[in-house]
Amino acid sequence: MTNSKLIAYLGPPGTYSQQVSCYCAYFGKTPSGHYEYVPLNTIEDCFAAVQDGTAAYVVVPFSNSSNGPVKFTYDLLRTTEPRPSIIGETQVKVEHYVLAAPATLLRIKQGGEDAVRTVYSHPQVWGQCTRYLTSHFSNATRISVDSTAYAATLAEKEGNAVAIASIAAADIFHVEVYAAEVQDNQDNYTRFLVMEQYVNGAERTELDQSVDMELVRWDRVTAA
Ligand SMILES: O=C(O)C(=O)Cc1ccccc1
């Protein structure tokens, strides 16, 4: 019987992290074999899962070409002891969609965008869709949640909310596309890292060292 190994990612299914985790065997140094994918609620849970050995590997978003660091990941990379080993990375083009429940779309059609009271998304998204959000839903409250796909689950349940999330989330949840590719920059890339548990005494990888340099560089930028 084959033993499957767990790859954890920021869930629920439909996040950008899930899409990346599905092919992380190709860019991470994960041995060939059979993998199962586990969605976790927060980036913090992903660090904990690899730390305590619940998951063999985790995939976390690290930084974005439009708005820089994913704060949760940067903070956890600085504070988790010992820090997991970074064994792979990839850059993925990220396209954001405005998703809404069918009833909300009807309300927008009848009453305009002011019918929308709440826009849900992952905090990383706001700075990637500034232009769109300046001219749309300006009276709505922006609520940051743990992931874009979780945002889609909230929009699915509410009659006056939209989510900014991936097209994959639209396929999974009962939400429809109100607007496509709303990111400011068409070349909007996010860098993701694959990590595994750090083994005591192991030499740090080259990738570990380049991430260290990135953290130091960012500390300098914010201190200036
Ligand atoms: O929330 C998600 O879907 C994630 O995977 C985190 C994220 C959010 C925004 C851009 C890239 C990754």
The ligand as an ORCA input file, in Angstrom:
! r2SCAN-3c Opt
* xyz 0 1
  O      -6.261     33.902     -0.298
  C      -5.704     33.225     -1.196
  O      -6.296     32.776     -2.202
  C      -4.271     32.976     -1.086
  O      -3.778     31.965     -1.527
  C      -3.441     34.118     -0.534
  C      -3.264     35.107     -1.625
  C      -4.054     36.243     -1.673
  C      -3.882     37.157     -2.710
  C      -2.937     36.909     -3.701
  C      -2.174     35.757     -3.657
  C      -2.332     34.846     -2.603
*
